[in-house]
Amino acid sequence: MKKYCTTMKVKVFLVFTSLMIVSIFFSFLIMQTIGKKIVQDELTENQQGVANTFINIKDETNLSLESIIPLIDNPSYQFLYFNEDEMDLLKERLLKGVIEEHQSLILADLENSENTMRTVITEKGFLPRTVIKNQEEYLLILMDEQIVVNTIVHRPIGISLLIAAGIGFVLMLVGARQLAKPVQKLSNGLNQVANGNFDIELPEKGHDEISLISIQFNKMVKELRAIVYLRRDFMNNICHELKTPLASIQGFAKLLQYDELTTQQRVEYTQIISEEAERLSKLTVNILNLSKLDNQLILEEVETFNLAEEVRKVFLMLEPLWLEKELHFDLELDEVEIAGCRELIVQVLLNLLSNAIKFSTYQGALDVSLVKNQQQVLLMIKDNGHGMSLETQQRLFEPFYQGDTAHNEAGHGLGMSIVKRIVTLHHGTISVESEEGIGTCILVELPIEQ
């Protein structure tokens, strides 16, 4: 419920509803404090104007107040005539709702004057009442109910709506600005990312859609930052790996220009140049392979083949290496067929087995097992070599990363990155367990069917 109430739709609805209520409340408050006085003053002025018309006609014509009533054509007012004998009825109509203190003042004014005009406003109402005294006759001027509706109800409602609209407009500007702040921050963040700034981070407060977008934005920026740093490191590593063999080739090529060199020296230098050129060739091939695999989303050539048979073939290909170290190996291979790219799987086997042989100790042991497990096949390669540090295990599959032990061997640190990508393309997983001084175990899990 809390999460639903903080969505943008609900938040906008609550904000504008609150603004409407607040604007109506303040407009009502303003009308109660200021509007009432304005309406009273206007009604009093209009009523006194009608009363002055009676007085002017009386002064010019000496007609009685009763005789003047038919001459005044104003349907908005009610004119009540009273004589001296009807004084009690006049008092009742005139003084209704007036506090006693004011009643005595009004009556004293009427009794002590032969000719007077007095407007009375009750303490609890809008409507004024005006009384005219001409010797022993009285005229009470009251407002018609329709004029009350038109003047006191309709117009104040219009004024209230205008006030409410004005207040609401101001409050909506403030509310819209508050609602637009996170959107503006998001827009500024996107602009900074577009300009290459990947260190920007948006606040993740709240549970509405903008907050969720901010969370995803921060994740995106974090991944982009990692990609940028990885790309930068990748380029630096390529430059470093190219620089060393190129420097060797350039140096020994210059040495070959000297006539004083012996035949043995020329053969030795030529051999070094050839080895470095081969190293460069392998490096470029690996870079191209890694780039191709990174851009490849699915396996292009899928076939069914016997994985155990491929493991045995790779062992035969690597026979000179393990014979040189006089390794003792144990093969436990279940005959299992899997669907995948044979060429890529062979590349994985070559890389993993050659590494295991390379880092094994002289006359060491190498265990390779292949086990079928329901819909998966588990390949385990275990050696008793130098082992890896924890940092090396964590960074083993990073491009160009070489652990402390690997620095002592020929290589570029791309092989395990390629292996990881090939296994991922086959929807499999690869993990490593190692202990320094004891050995390393590589576990590959591959689905039987793609």
N, C-alpha and C positions, 0 to 999 in steps of 0.2 A: 504493500500500500504506500509506504514511504517513497519507494522508487517511482511508483506511478505518479505520485503527487509532485515529483520534481522534474517531470518531463517538460519539454519546452511548450507543448500545447497547453498543458495545465497551468504552467507558470505564466504564460501570456494571458490566458483566460483570467487567472487570479489577479494579475496586475491590472488589467483593464477594468475588471469588475470592481476592484478596490478603488481605482481612480474615479470610476463613476459614482460610487457610494460617497467617497470623500467630497467630490465636487458638488453633489446634490446636498450633502449635509452643510457644507459651508455656504452654499447659496441660500439655503433655508435659514441659516443663522444670520446671514447678512440681511435678508428680508425681514427677519424678526426684529433686528436692532435698528436698521437704517430705513428699510422699505416702509415699515409701519408709520414712522414719523413723516416720511415723504407723502404717503397716501393721505394721512390725516390732514396735513397742511393744505394739500390740494383740494380735498373735499371741503374743508373749512372755508377756504378762499372762495370756492365756487358758491357755497351756500350763503356766505356773507354778501357776495355780489348780488344774488337774488333778493336778499333782504334789503339791500340798498336800493334796488329797483322799486320795491314797495314803498320805501321811505320817500324816494324822489317823487314818485307819482302822487303820494299823499300830500307832500308839501306843495306841489304844483296845482293840484285839483281840489284839495280839502275833502277828498272822498274818504269814506271809512275803509278800514282794512278789509272788511267783509266785501265791500263793493269793488275793491281792486283785484280780488282773487280771480274773477273771470277774465280780467284784462291780461293776466300773466299766462302766456302760452308756453309752458315748460312741463312736459309730461314726466320729466325725471324726478320731480319733487311732489310731495304731498303737503297741502296747506290746510291747517286746522285752525278754525276761528273759535275764540272763547271770549265771553264777557265776564264781568266782575263776579256774577253769580256762579260761574263755572270754574272758579279759581282752584277748587280742590281737584277737579279733573285735570286741569292744566298742570298743577304741581305733580300729579301722579305720572303724567306722560313726560314731563320735562325733567324731573329729578330722578327718574328710575335709573338705578345703577350708580348714582353719585353719592360719595361719602357724605356723612352728616355735616362735617365741618364746612364743606363747600356748599352744601344745600342752604345753610343759613346765610352765607354770603350772597348767593344768587337771589334768594327771596328778599333780602334786605335791599339789594339793588333794584329789584322790581317794585318794591313797595315805596321806596323813597324817591322814585323818578316817575314823572308823568309820561315822558317820552324816552324810550331807551331801546337798545338792541343788545342782546346777550347771546353768545354762542357757548353751548355747553358740550364738553367731551367727557364721556364717562371713563372711569378708571380702567375698565376691563373691555372696552370695545373700540372699534374704529370710528363709528358713525357719530358725526357731530349733530347737534340739535340747536337751532337758532330760534329765539323768541323775540318778537317785536311788541312793545307796549305803546299804545297810543291812548293816553288818559285811562279810560276804563275798559278798553278792548285790547285783546291779545291775539297775536297770530303766531302759531307754532309751525316752523318749517322743518319737515322731515324728508329724508331721501327715499325715493322709490326702491323697492327690493331689486328690480331689474338693474338699476344703476349700480346698486351694491355689487351684484354679480359681475357686471361688466368692468367696473372700476377696481374693485377690491380683489376679485378672484382672477378674471381673465388676464388683465394686464400684469399683475404681480407674477402670475404663472409665466408669462412671456419674459418678464424681467429675470425671473429665477432661472429660466432655461438659458437665457443669454449669459447670466453670471456663471451658471453651471458649465456652459460650453467654454467660457473663458478660462475658468479654473481647471476644467478637464483638459483643455488644450495645453496649458502650462505643465500640468502634472504628467500628461502623456509624453511631452517632450523630455521631461526628466526620466520617466519610466523607460521610454524608448532608448534613451542614451545609456541607461544602466543595462538594459537587455543587449544593446549593441556592443558593449565593452568586450565581452569574451569573443564575439565574432570578429571584432576589430583586431584583438590580440592574435586570433587564429590567422587572419588575413596577413598581418604583419609577419607572423612566423613563416607563412608560406612564401612571402616575398623574400625573406632572408634566406630560406632554403634554396629558392630559385637563384639567388645571387651567390650561392656557394657556401653559406654559413651553416654548418651542421652542428654547431654548439648551442643552438637555440633550444630552449625547453619551456613548454607552456605549463601553467598551473593546472593541477588535476583535481581541484576541489569540486564537490557536488556529485550528483548522479544523473544530471540531465543529458540530453543528446550532445550538447557542446562539450561537456566534460568527457563523455565517452570518445568524442572525436579528438579531444586534446590528448587523451591517453594513447589512442592509436597513432596520432601525429608524433608523439614523443617516441613511440616504438619505431615508427618509420624513420625518424631522424637518426635514432640510435643505430639502426641497421645500415642506413646510408653512410653514417660516419664510419662504421666498421668496414663497409665496402671500400670507402675512399682510402682509409688507412691500409687496408689489405692490398688495394691496388698500388698504393704508393710503395709499400714494402715489396710487393711483387716486382715492380719495375726496378727498385734498388737492388733486389737480389739478382734479377736478370743481368743488370749491368755489372754487378760484382762477379757473377759466374762467367760472364763473357770476357771480362777484363783479364782474368788470370791466364787462361789458355792463349788469348791473343797476345798478351805480353810475352809469354814463352815463345810462341811462334815467331813474333817479331824479333826477339832477342837472338834466338838461334839462327834465324835467317840471315841476320847481319853478320853473325860469326862465320857462317859458311862462305862469306865473301872474301875472307882472308886466305891468301895463298899458302901461308905457313902451316895450315892445319894438316894433320896426318890423315891417312885414309881411315883409320879407326875412329878418329874424332869426327870426321865427316859422317861416317855411318851412324855414330852415336847421336849426333845432333839431328840428322835426318830422321832417325827413329823417334826422337822426342817430338819433333814437329809433326810427324805422322800420328803419334799417340794423342797429342793435343788437338789435332784436327779431328780425329775420331771422337774425342771427348766433346768438342763443339758440335759435331754432327748429332751425337746422342742427345745433347742438351736441347738442340733445336727441335729434334723429333719429339722429345718429351714435352716441350712447351706446346708444340702444335697439337699433340695428342690431348694434353690437358685442356687446351682451349676448345678443341673440338668436343670433348666430353662435357665441358661446362655448358656449351651451347646446345647439347643434345638432350632432349626431353624424354624421348622414348627409344627403345631398342629398335634398330632398323632391320637387322637380320636375325630372326629368331628361329632356332632349330632345336630339335631334341637330340641329345647326345649323352654318352656314358661318361659321367664325371670321374669315376674311378679310373677309367682307361686314360683320360687326359692327365690325371695326376701321375700315372706310371710313365707316360710319354715324356712329361716334363722332367721326371727323375732321370730318365735315360739321357735327355739333352744336357742335364747338369752333371752327368757322371764324372767328367774330368775334375770338377770342383770338389765333390765329396770324396773322390778317390785320393786327391792330393792331400786332404786333411785326414784321411783314413777314418772317416766318421762311421759310427755304428747307428744304423737307423732301423726303426720299426714301423712298418706300414700295416695298418688295419683299415682296410677299405671295403665298405659295403658297396655292392654293385647297384648303383642307382642312376637313373636317367633323369636329367633335368632339361627344362626348356630355357634357352637363352642364346646369347651370342657366343659361339664357340671361341672365336678369335680373342674376344675381350676376356673371357674366363681364363684362357690359356695365359694371357698377359698377367692376370692376377696371380696365377699359380707360379709363373716364372719369377715374378717379383718377390713374392712371399718366400718361396723355397730358396731362391738365391740369397736373399737376406739371411735366412736362417742358417744356411751353410756358411756364409761369409762371416757371421758373428759367432759361430760355434767355435769352441776351443779344439785344439788338435786332439784327434782320437776321441772326440766328444760323442754325445748321443743326440739323435734327432728322431723325434716321434711324430708321425703323421697319421691321423685317423679321420675317417669319413663315415658318418653315421646318419642313417635315414631316420627322421623323427616325424611321423605323421605326414604333414604337408611340407616339411622343411628338410633340408640336409645340412648337417653340421660338419664343417671342416676345421680341424684343430691342428696347428703346427707348433711344436714345442721344441725348443733347443736349450742347451745348458751353457749358453755363452755368457757374455759380460753382464747382460741385463740392462735395464734403463732406469734413469732417475724418474721421479714423479713428474717433473716438468716435461721431460722428454715424452712420457706416456700421454700427457695432456695435449701436447702440441705435435704429436707424431704425424698427424694427417694434414698439417699446414704446409702449403707450398714452400719449398726451399728451406724448410726447417731441418737442421741436422743436429742431433744430440751430440753430447761430448764424445761418445764412442764413434759415432758416424763420421766425425771430423777426421778420424784417423784412417778412413777408408775412402776409396774413390766413389764419387756420387755427387748429385746435385740437390737432393732432398725433394725430388718431384715424384719418385716412384710410389710412395705411400699415398700421396694426394690422388694420383691416377687410380690406384687400387680402390680407394674410398669412393671415388666417383663411379667406377665401374660397378661396384657392389650396390651402390645406391640406385643406379639405373636398373639393376636387376631386382629392385625392391627388397634388398637384403640389408644386413647389418654386419659391421666388423668391429671388434673390440680387442683390447690388448691388456694383458696382465704380465707384469714383470717385476723382478726383484734383483737389485744390483748384486753381482757376484754369483747368482744362482741360474738365471736364464729368463727367457721370454716365451710367452704363450700367446699366439694369435688365434682368435676364434672368429670364423666367418659363418654366418647363417644365410642360406639362400632358399627361396621358395622353389618347390619342384616344378610348378607351372607358373607361367607368366600371364 
